[in-house]
């Protein structure tokens, strides 16, 4: 398993402290973007990280600007257009 989180930049806190200070920790993560690792019995169990807003899946990719279909992508395909192994 490959970890993509750099723990050297993280702040470690135990679950008891996290429970008591959750609102403050959330604000800290929002403003600093710093990773906070919540530990239980000295072992990391949860990462508190800033939320990443995904882009609109229906928005056009800028690299495709000006692209267009040269036909109807929903039109049926004739049997001759399919490779032999898929007929």
NUFISE-299826 format. One record per atom (N, C-alpha, C, O, CB): residue number from 0; residue in three letters; chain; x negated, y negated, z negated. Coordinates in pm, 1 decimal. Glycine has a CB too. Layout:
N
R    nr   rest   kette         xx         yy         zz
R   NUM    ALA       A          X          Y          Z
...
! end
This chain:
87
R    nr   rest   kette         xx         yy         zz
R     0    UNK       A      -84.5      118.1        0.0
R     0    UNK       A        0.0        0.0        0.0
R     0    UNK       A      -88.8     -124.3        0.0
R     0    UNK       A     -183.7     -133.6      -77.9
R     0    UNK       A       96.0        0.1     -122.3
R     1    UNK       A      -58.0     -218.0       86.4
R     1    UNK       A     -136.5     -339.8       96.7
R     1    UNK       A      -62.3     -452.9       26.9
R     1    UNK       A       54.7     -477.9       55.8
R     1    UNK       A     -164.7     -375.5      244.8
R     2    UNK       A     -129.2     -520.4      -64.2
R     2    UNK       A      -68.8     -633.8     -132.9
R     2    UNK       A     -104.4     -760.4      -57.6
R     2    UNK       A     -221.2     -785.2      -27.7
R     2    UNK       A     -115.7     -642.1     -280.8
R     3    UNK       A       -3.8     -840.2      -27.0
R     3    UNK       A      -29.1     -963.5       45.7
R     3    UNK       A      -28.9    -1084.5      -47.0
R     3    UNK       A      -28.9    -1198.5       -0.4
R     3    UNK       A       74.3     -981.8      155.2
R     4    UNK       A      -28.7    -1060.6     -176.4
R     4    UNK       A      -24.7    -1169.2     -274.0
R     4    UNK       A     -162.8    -1183.6     -336.9
R     4    UNK       A     -223.9    -1084.9     -377.7
R     4    UNK       A       83.8    -1143.1     -383.1
R     5    UNK       A     -210.4    -1304.7     -344.3
R     5    UNK       A     -339.6    -1330.5     -406.3
R     5    UNK       A     -317.2    -1357.1     -554.5
R     5    UNK       A     -266.2    -1463.0     -591.0
R     5    UNK       A     -412.6    -1450.5     -338.0
R     6    UNK       A     -354.2    -1263.3     -639.8
R     6    UNK       A     -330.4    -1277.8     -782.3
R     6    UNK       A     -424.3    -1379.1     -847.3
R     6    UNK       A     -395.4    -1428.7     -956.3
R     6    UNK       A     -344.8    -1144.3     -850.1
R     7    UNK       A     -535.9    -1410.5     -782.3
R     7    UNK       A     -627.3    -1505.4     -843.1
R     7    UNK       A     -569.2    -1646.0     -846.8
R     7    UNK       A     -618.7    -1730.4     -921.5
R     7    UNK       A     -758.5    -1505.8     -768.5
R     8    UNK       A     -466.1    -1673.3     -768.7
R     8    UNK       A     -402.9    -1803.7     -767.1
R     8    UNK       A     -274.3    -1803.6     -849.6
R     8    UNK       A     -199.3    -1901.2     -848.7
R     8    UNK       A     -374.0    -1846.5     -623.9
R     9    UNK       A     -249.5    -1694.7     -919.9
R     9    UNK       A     -124.0    -1677.9     -990.8
R     9    UNK       A     -135.7    -1717.1    -1137.8
R     9    UNK       A     -243.9    -1719.4    -1196.4
R     9    UNK       A      -77.1    -1534.8     -979.1
R    10    UNK       A      -22.0    -1746.9    -1193.0
R    10    UNK       A      -11.2    -1772.3    -1336.3
R    10    UNK       A       61.0    -1650.5    -1394.8
R    10    UNK       A      167.0    -1611.7    -1345.8
R    10    UNK       A       66.3    -1909.2    -1367.8
R    11    UNK       A        4.8    -1591.5    -1497.4
R    11    UNK       A       63.1    -1472.5    -1558.7
R    11    UNK       A      137.9    -1512.6    -1685.6
R    11    UNK       A       90.5    -1595.0    -1763.9
R    11    UNK       A      -46.6    -1366.9    -1590.4
R    12    UNK       A      255.3    -1452.8    -1704.4
R    12    UNK       A      337.3    -1484.4    -1821.4
R    12    UNK       A      412.3    -1357.3    -1861.4
R    12    UNK       A      452.4    -1278.8    -1775.4
R    12    UNK       A      437.4    -1603.1    -1791.7
R    13    UNK       A      431.2    -1337.3    -1992.8
R    13    UNK       A      502.2    -1215.9    -2034.5
R    13    UNK       A      653.4    -1237.7    -2026.7
R    13    UNK       A      700.1    -1351.2    -2017.7
R    13    UNK       A      461.1    -1175.1    -2178.4
R    14    UNK       A      728.1    -1129.4    -2030.2
R    14    UNK       A      873.2    -1136.5    -2011.7
R    14    UNK       A      942.0    -1217.7    -2121.3
R    14    UNK       A     1041.0    -1285.8    -2094.6
R    14    UNK       A      931.8     -996.6    -2007.8
R    15    UNK       A      892.0    -1211.3    -2241.5
R    15    UNK       A      952.3    -1287.5    -2351.3
R    15    UNK       A      942.7    -1437.8    -2323.5
R    15    UNK       A     1040.3    -1511.1    -2339.1
R    15    UNK       A      883.2    -1253.2    -2485.7
R    16    UNK       A      823.4    -1482.5    -2282.0
R    16    UNK       A      804.4    -1624.2    -2248.9
R    16    UNK       A      887.6    -1662.6    -2126.3
R    16    UNK       A      947.7    -1770.0    -2122.6
R    16    UNK       A      654.9    -1654.3    -2223.4
R    17    UNK       A      890.7    -1575.4    -2027.5
R    17    UNK       A      965.6    -1603.3    -1904.5
R    17    UNK       A     1114.1    -1620.2    -1935.1
R    17    UNK       A     1179.9    -1708.1    -1879.3
R    17    UNK       A      945.0    -1490.3    -1801.4
R    18    UNK       A     1165.8    -1537.2    -2022.4
R    18    UNK       A     1307.0    -1545.8    -2060.1
R    18    UNK       A     1336.1    -1679.3    -2128.5
R    18    UNK       A     1438.3    -1742.4    -2101.5
R    18    UNK       A     1345.7    -1428.6    -2152.9
R    19    UNK       A     1248.6    -1720.8    -2214.4
R    19    UNK       A     1268.4    -1844.4    -2290.0
R    19    UNK       A     1247.2    -1969.5    -2205.2
R    19    UNK       A     1303.2    -2074.9    -2235.2
R    19    UNK       A     1174.9    -1847.4    -2408.3
R    20    UNK       A     1166.5    -1958.3    -2099.4
R    20    UNK       A     1128.2    -2075.9    -2020.7
R    20    UNK       A     1165.1    -2064.0    -1872.7
R    20    UNK       A     1102.9    -2128.8    -1788.5
R    20    UNK       A      979.6    -2099.2    -2033.4
R    21    UNK       A     1264.8    -1982.8    -1840.2
R    21    UNK       A     1294.5    -1955.1    -1699.4
R    21    UNK       A     1323.7    -2081.1    -1618.2
R    21    UNK       A     1272.1    -2095.7    -1507.4
R    21    UNK       A     1412.1    -1861.3    -1689.8
R    22    UNK       A     1404.6    -2171.4    -1670.6
R    22    UNK       A     1437.0    -2294.1    -1596.0
R    22    UNK       A     1311.2    -2375.2    -1565.3
R    22    UNK       A     1295.2    -2425.4    -1454.1
R    22    UNK       A     1536.8    -2380.4    -1675.3
R    23    UNK       A     1223.0    -2387.8    -1662.6
R    23    UNK       A     1099.1    -2462.6    -1641.9
R    23    UNK       A     1009.5    -2391.8    -1540.5
R    23    UNK       A      946.8    -2456.7    -1456.8
R    23    UNK       A     1024.5    -2481.0    -1775.0
R    24    UNK       A     1003.5    -2260.4    -1547.8
R    24    UNK       A      920.7    -2184.0    -1454.0
R    24    UNK       A      972.6    -2197.5    -1310.8
R    24    UNK       A      894.1    -2208.2    -1216.6
R    24    UNK       A      916.6    -2035.9    -1494.7
R    25    UNK       A     1103.1    -2196.9    -1295.3
R    25    UNK       A     1162.3    -2212.6    -1161.6
R    25    UNK       A     1125.5    -2348.6    -1104.6
R    25    UNK       A     1085.9    -2358.5     -988.4
R    25    UNK       A     1316.6    -2196.3    -1166.8
R    26    UNK       A     1138.1    -2453.2    -1184.8
R    26    UNK       A     1101.6    -2587.2    -1138.6
R    26    UNK       A      953.4    -2594.1    -1102.1
R    26    UNK       A      916.3    -2657.4    -1003.2
R    26    UNK       A     1134.2    -2691.7    -1246.3
R    27    UNK       A      869.8    -2529.3    -1181.6
R    27    UNK       A      725.8    -2528.3    -1155.6
R    27    UNK       A      694.7    -2462.8    -1021.5
R    27    UNK       A      613.3    -2513.3     -944.2
R    27    UNK       A      651.6    -2455.4    -1268.2
R    28    UNK       A      760.1    -2350.1     -994.6
R    28    UNK       A      739.0    -2279.5     -868.2
R    28    UNK       A      789.9    -2364.4     -751.9
R    28    UNK       A      725.2    -2371.1     -647.4
R    28    UNK       A      809.7    -2141.8     -869.8
R    29    UNK       A      904.9    -2428.9     -769.3
R    29    UNK       A      960.4    -2513.8     -664.3
R    29    UNK       A      866.3    -2627.6     -627.9
R    29    UNK       A      845.7    -2655.6     -509.8
R    29    UNK       A     1094.4    -2569.9     -707.6
R    30    UNK       A      809.8    -2692.7     -727.1
R    30    UNK       A      728.1    -2811.2     -702.3
R    30    UNK       A      584.1    -2779.1     -663.2
R    30    UNK       A      527.5    -2844.9     -576.0
R    30    UNK       A      728.0    -2898.0     -824.0
R    31    UNK       A      525.5    -2680.0     -726.3
R    31    UNK       A      384.1    -2650.9     -699.1
R    31    UNK       A      365.4    -2543.2     -592.6
R    31    UNK       A      261.4    -2538.1     -527.0
R    31    UNK       A      314.8    -2607.9     -826.8
R    32    UNK       A      466.2    -2456.9     -575.3
R    32    UNK       A      452.1    -2345.5     -482.9
R    32    UNK       A      363.9    -2235.3     -537.6
R    32    UNK       A      332.8    -2139.3     -467.2
R    32    UNK       A      396.9    -2393.7     -352.6
R    33    UNK       A      323.1    -2248.7     -664.0
R    33    UNK       A      234.3    -2152.2     -727.4
R    33    UNK       A      309.4    -2023.5     -760.8
R    33    UNK       A      425.6    -2026.9     -801.5
R    33    UNK       A      171.8    -2211.9     -854.1
R    34    UNK       A      242.6    -1912.2     -743.4
R    34    UNK       A      295.7    -1781.6     -778.2
R    34    UNK       A      290.7    -1763.1     -929.0
R    34    UNK       A      189.5    -1792.9     -992.4
R    34    UNK       A      217.6    -1669.7     -706.9
R    35    UNK       A      399.4    -1714.1     -986.3
R    35    UNK       A      400.6    -1679.9    -1128.6
R    35    UNK       A      431.6    -1531.6    -1137.7
R    35    UNK       A      532.5    -1485.1    -1084.5
R    35    UNK       A      505.8    -1766.3    -1209.6
R    36    UNK       A      345.6    -1457.9    -1204.6
R    36    UNK       A      361.7    -1314.3    -1220.7
R    36    UNK       A      414.2    -1288.4    -1361.0
R    36    UNK       A      352.4    -1327.9    -1459.9
R    36    UNK       A      227.6    -1238.5    -1195.4
R    37    UNK       A      528.5    -1221.9    -1368.6
R    37    UNK       A      587.4    -1187.6    -1498.0
R    37    UNK       A      543.9    -1045.8    -1532.2
R    37    UNK       A      561.7     -952.5    -1453.9
R    37    UNK       A      744.5    -1200.2    -1495.5
R    38    UNK       A      485.8    -1032.0    -1652.3
R    38    UNK       A      428.1     -904.7    -1695.0
R    38    UNK       A      507.9     -844.8    -1809.7
R    38    UNK       A      570.0     -915.6    -1888.9
R    38    UNK       A      281.9     -923.3    -1736.7
R    39    UNK       A      504.5     -713.0    -1816.1
R    39    UNK       A      565.3     -639.5    -1926.5
R    39    UNK       A      460.2     -541.9    -1977.3
R    39    UNK       A      407.9     -459.8    -1902.0
R    39    UNK       A      697.7     -565.0    -1882.2
R    40    UNK       A      430.3     -552.3    -2106.2
R    40    UNK       A      324.4     -470.5    -2167.2
R    40    UNK       A      191.0     -488.7    -2094.5
R    40    UNK       A      114.3     -393.9    -2078.4
R    40    UNK       A      364.5     -322.0    -2166.3
R    41    UNK       A      165.2     -611.3    -2051.4
R    41    UNK       A       38.5     -642.0    -1985.9
R    41    UNK       A       27.9     -600.7    -1841.2
R    41    UNK       A      -78.1     -616.7    -1780.7
R    41    UNK       A      -69.4     -578.9    -2059.3
R    42    UNK       A      136.3     -547.3    -1782.8
R    42    UNK       A      133.1     -502.2    -1643.5
R    42    UNK       A      228.6     -587.6    -1560.1
R    42    UNK       A      341.9     -611.2    -1601.9
R    42    UNK       A      171.0     -351.4    -1633.0
R    43    UNK       A      185.1     -634.2    -1443.3
R    43    UNK       A      272.5     -713.8    -1357.1
R    43    UNK       A      394.4     -633.6    -1312.7
R    43    UNK       A      382.2     -519.2    -1268.7
R    43    UNK       A      195.3     -763.7    -1234.7
R    44    UNK       A      512.9     -695.3    -1324.8
R    44    UNK       A      635.8     -627.8    -1283.0
R    44    UNK       A      718.2     -710.0    -1183.9
R    44    UNK       A      790.0     -653.2    -1101.6
R    44    UNK       A      720.1     -595.9    -1404.2
R    45    UNK       A      708.6     -843.7    -1190.9
R    45    UNK       A      789.8     -929.5    -1104.8
R    45    UNK       A      708.2    -1051.0    -1062.6
R    45    UNK       A      632.9    -1107.0    -1142.4
R    45    UNK       A      920.0     -973.3    -1177.0
R    46    UNK       A      723.7    -1091.5     -936.7
R    46    UNK       A      660.7    -1213.6     -887.9
R    46    UNK       A      767.3    -1320.0     -869.7
R    46    UNK       A      870.2    -1295.6     -806.6
R    46    UNK       A      584.6    -1188.4     -755.2
R    47    UNK       A      743.3    -1435.7     -924.1
R    47    UNK       A      831.3    -1550.3     -906.0
R    47    UNK       A      763.8    -1638.8     -801.9
R    47    UNK       A      659.8    -1699.1     -828.5
R    47    UNK       A      857.8    -1628.0    -1042.5
R    48    UNK       A      823.8    -1646.1     -683.4
R    48    UNK       A      764.6    -1718.9     -571.4
R    48    UNK       A      866.8    -1815.1     -513.0
R    48    UNK       A      986.9    -1794.4     -530.5
R    48    UNK       A      713.8    -1621.4     -462.9
R    49    UNK       A      822.2    -1920.2     -443.6
R    49    UNK       A      917.3    -2011.2     -380.6
R    49    UNK       A      992.2    -1941.3     -267.6
R    49    UNK       A      935.9    -1857.5     -197.1
R    49    UNK       A      845.3    -2135.8     -327.5
R    50    UNK       A     1117.2    -1975.9     -251.5
R    50    UNK       A     1199.3    -1919.4     -144.6
R    50    UNK       A     1156.7    -1976.7      -10.4
R    50    UNK       A     1134.4    -2097.1        2.2
R    50    UNK       A     1348.9    -1947.0     -169.8
R    51    UNK       A     1145.5    -1890.8       89.1
R    51    UNK       A     1111.2    -1935.8      223.8
R    51    UNK       A     1238.3    -1934.7      307.1
R    51    UNK       A     1301.4    -1830.5      325.5
R    51    UNK       A     1000.3    -1845.4      288.3
R    52    UNK       A     1274.5    -2050.5      356.4
R    52    UNK       A     1392.7    -2060.5      439.4
R    52    UNK       A     1360.0    -2011.6      578.9
R    52    UNK       A     1267.8    -2061.4      643.4
R    52    UNK       A     1445.9    -2204.5      442.9
R    53    UNK       A     1435.4    -1914.7      624.5
R    53    UNK       A     1414.6    -1862.9      758.7
R    53    UNK       A     1476.5    -1955.0      861.1
R    53    UNK       A     1570.6    -2028.8      831.7
R    53    UNK       A     1472.4    -1722.8      772.1
R    54    UNK       A     1423.2    -1950.2      980.9
R    54    UNK       A     1479.8    -2035.8     1084.5
R    54    UNK       A     1608.0    -1972.4     1137.6
R    54    UNK       A     1631.7    -1852.9     1119.6
R    54    UNK       A     1377.9    -2059.0     1199.5
R    55    UNK       A     1687.5    -2051.2     1201.1
R    55    UNK       A     1813.9    -2006.0     1256.6
R    55    UNK       A     1786.0    -1899.0     1362.4
R    55    UNK       A     1716.8    -1926.6     1460.5
R    55    UNK       A     1894.0    -2125.2     1317.0
R    56    UNK       A     1838.7    -1777.3     1344.4
R    56    UNK       A     1809.6    -1671.0     1440.3
R    56    UNK       A     1867.5    -1698.0     1579.3
R    56    UNK       A     1826.1    -1635.8     1677.1
R    56    UNK       A     1863.0    -1540.2     1388.3
R    57    UNK       A     1963.5    -1790.7     1587.9
R    57    UNK       A     2022.5    -1821.4     1717.5
R    57    UNK       A     1957.5    -1940.9     1786.2
R    57    UNK       A     1994.9    -1976.3     1898.0
R    57    UNK       A     2169.1    -1847.0     1701.1
R    58    UNK       A     1860.0    -2003.1     1719.7
R    58    UNK       A     1793.5    -2117.0     1782.7
R    58    UNK       A     1697.0    -2067.0     1890.7
R    58    UNK       A     1639.5    -1958.7     1879.9
R    58    UNK       A     1717.7    -2202.4     1676.7
R    59    UNK       A     1681.4    -2147.8     1993.2
R    59    UNK       A     1596.7    -2107.7     2105.4
R    59    UNK       A     1449.1    -2121.0     2069.7
R    59    UNK       A     1407.6    -2220.0     2009.3
R    59    UNK       A     1628.8    -2191.9     2229.3
R    60    UNK       A     1371.7    -2022.3     2106.9
R    60    UNK       A     1227.5    -2025.7     2089.1
R    60    UNK       A     1170.6    -2132.0     2183.5
R    60    UNK       A     1199.4    -2128.9     2303.1
R    60    UNK       A     1163.4    -1885.1     2116.0
R    61    UNK       A     1090.3    -2225.9     2131.9
R    61    UNK       A     1035.3    -2331.8     2218.7
R    61    UNK       A      954.1    -2277.2     2335.4
R    61    UNK       A      945.0    -2342.9     2439.1
R    61    UNK       A      948.4    -2425.2     2137.3
R    62    UNK       A      895.2    -2159.6     2321.5
R    62    UNK       A      816.7    -2102.0     2431.1
R    62    UNK       A      905.3    -2059.1     2548.0
R    62    UNK       A      857.3    -2040.8     2659.9
R    62    UNK       A      736.0    -1982.4     2380.7
R    63    UNK       A     1036.2    -2043.0     2520.9
R    63    UNK       A     1127.7    -1999.1     2625.8
R    63    UNK       A     1202.5    -2115.5     2690.9
R    63    UNK       A     1297.0    -2094.6     2766.9
R    63    UNK       A     1227.1    -1900.1     2568.9
R    64    UNK       A     1159.9    -2237.0     2661.1
R    64    UNK       A     1227.1    -2354.2     2717.2
R    64    UNK       A     1223.6    -2346.5     2869.7
R    64    UNK       A     1118.3    -2326.3     2930.2
R    64    UNK       A     1160.4    -2485.7     2667.2
R    65    UNK       A     1338.0    -2362.6     2928.6
R    65    UNK       A     1348.5    -2358.1     3074.4
R    65    UNK       A     1373.2    -2218.9     3129.8
R    65    UNK       A     1394.1    -2204.1     3250.2
R    65    UNK       A     1224.3    -2413.2     3135.2
R    66    UNK       A     1371.5    -2116.9     3046.0
R    66    UNK       A     1396.1    -1980.6     3093.3
R    66    UNK       A     1544.7    -1962.9     3123.2
R    66    UNK       A     1629.5    -2025.6     3059.6
R    66    UNK       A     1348.6    -1876.2     2988.4
R    67    UNK       A     1575.4    -1878.1     3219.2
R    67    UNK       A     1714.7    -1850.3     3252.7
R    67    UNK       A     1723.9    -1708.0     3305.8
R    67    UNK       A     1623.7    -1649.3     3346.7
R    67    UNK       A     1769.7    -1952.8     3357.0
R    68    UNK       A     1844.6    -1653.3     3304.9
R    68    UNK       A     1868.6    -1519.2     3356.5
R    68    UNK       A     1893.3    -1527.1     3507.1
R    68    UNK       A     1961.6    -1617.7     3554.8
R    68    UNK       A     1988.9    -1452.4     3284.0
R    69    UNK       A     1837.9    -1432.7     3580.4
R    69    UNK       A     1859.7    -1427.8     3725.3
R    69    UNK       A     1970.7    -1328.8     3758.0
R    69    UNK       A     1969.2    -1265.3     3863.4
R    69    UNK       A     1729.5    -1389.1     3799.3
R    70    UNK       A     2061.3    -1316.8     3672.1
R    70    UNK       A     2173.0    -1225.9     3691.9
R    70    UNK       A     2251.4    -1218.6     3563.2
R    70    UNK       A     2219.6    -1285.6     3465.0
R    70    UNK       A     2125.1    -1085.4     3736.0
R    71    UNK       A     2352.8    -1137.5     3565.0
R    71    UNK       A     2435.9    -1122.2     3446.4
R    71    UNK       A     2375.8    -1012.1     3359.3
R    71    UNK       A     2376.5     -895.7     3399.3
R    71    UNK       A     2584.0    -1089.4     3484.7
R    72    UNK       A     2323.5    -1046.4     3240.4
R    72    UNK       A     2263.0     -943.5     3155.8
R    72    UNK       A     2363.7     -843.0     3101.8
R    72    UNK       A     2325.4     -739.5     3047.3
R    72    UNK       A     2191.3    -1008.1     3041.2
R    73    UNK       A     2492.0     -873.2     3116.9
R    73    UNK       A     2596.4     -782.7     3068.0
R    73    UNK       A     2657.7     -698.7     3179.5
R    73    UNK       A     2743.2     -613.9     3154.1
R    73    UNK       A     2705.2     -862.1     2998.7
R    74    UNK       A     2614.8     -722.0     3300.4
R    74    UNK       A     2669.6     -647.0     3413.7
R    74    UNK       A     2626.3     -500.9     3404.7
R    74    UNK       A     2514.9     -471.8     3361.1
R    74    UNK       A     2623.7     -709.0     3548.4
R    75    UNK       A     2713.8     -408.7     3445.6
R    75    UNK       A     2676.0     -267.0     3441.8
R    75    UNK       A     2560.4     -237.4     3538.4
R    75    UNK       A     2543.7     -305.0     3639.9
R    75    UNK       A     2797.3     -178.7     3476.4
R    76    UNK       A     2482.7     -136.7     3505.0
R    76    UNK       A     2367.7      -96.7     3585.6
R    76    UNK       A     2404.5       31.1     3659.0
R    76    UNK       A     2461.1      123.4     3600.5
R    76    UNK       A     2239.6      -76.7     3497.5
R    77    UNK       A     2371.9       35.9     3787.3
R    77    UNK       A     2403.8      155.9     3864.5
R    77    UNK       A     2312.0      270.8     3824.7
R    77    UNK       A     2203.6      248.7     3770.6
R    77    UNK       A     2392.1      128.1     4015.5
R    78    UNK       A     2354.9      390.5     3851.1
R    78    UNK       A     2277.7      509.3     3812.7
R    78    UNK       A     2141.6      513.6     3882.1
R    78    UNK       A     2045.6      566.0     3825.7
R    78    UNK       A     2356.4      636.2     3845.6
R    79    UNK       A     2132.0      459.6     4002.6
R    79    UNK       A     2005.5      459.2     4076.2
R    79    UNK       A     1901.2      368.1     4011.0
R    79    UNK       A     1781.1      388.0     4029.2
R    79    UNK       A     2029.2      415.4     4220.1
R    80    UNK       A     1946.7      269.3     3935.7
R    80    UNK       A     1853.8      177.2     3870.8
R    80    UNK       A     1789.2      236.1     3745.6
R    80    UNK       A     1690.0      182.8     3695.9
R    80    UNK       A     1925.4       49.6     3834.9
R    81    UNK       A     1845.2      346.1     3694.5
R    81    UNK       A     1789.7      409.6     3574.5
R    81    UNK       A     1678.6      505.5     3613.4
R    81    UNK       A     1689.3      572.5     3716.1
R    81    UNK       A     1899.8      484.2     3495.4
R    82    UNK       A     1572.0      514.1     3534.3
R    82    UNK       A     1468.2      615.2     3561.7
R    82    UNK       A     1530.4      755.9     3555.4
R    82    UNK       A     1626.4      779.7     3482.2
R    82    UNK       A     1349.5      602.6     3459.0
R    83    UNK       A     1475.1      844.5     3631.0
R    83    UNK       A     1527.7      982.3     3642.4
R    83    UNK       A     1545.9     1048.1     3505.6
R    83    UNK       A     1646.9     1114.8     3482.9
R    83    UNK       A     1433.4     1068.2     3728.4
R    84    UNK       A     1448.9     1030.3     3412.7
R    84    UNK       A     1456.9     1099.9     3284.0
R    84    UNK       A     1567.9     1045.5     3192.7
R    84    UNK       A     1599.9     1108.0     3091.6
R    84    UNK       A     1323.6     1089.7     3212.6
R    85    UNK       A     1626.4      931.3     3226.7
R    85    UNK       A     1731.4      874.2     3142.8
R    85    UNK       A     1871.5      888.1     3202.6
R    85    UNK       A     1968.4      839.0     3144.7
R    85    UNK       A     1702.2      729.1     3118.0
R    86    UNK       A     1883.0      954.5     3317.6
R    86    UNK       A     2013.9      969.9     3382.1
R    86    UNK       A     2094.0     1078.4     3316.7
R    86    UNK       A     2206.9     1105.3     3357.9
R    86    UNK       A     1998.2     1000.0     3529.7
! end
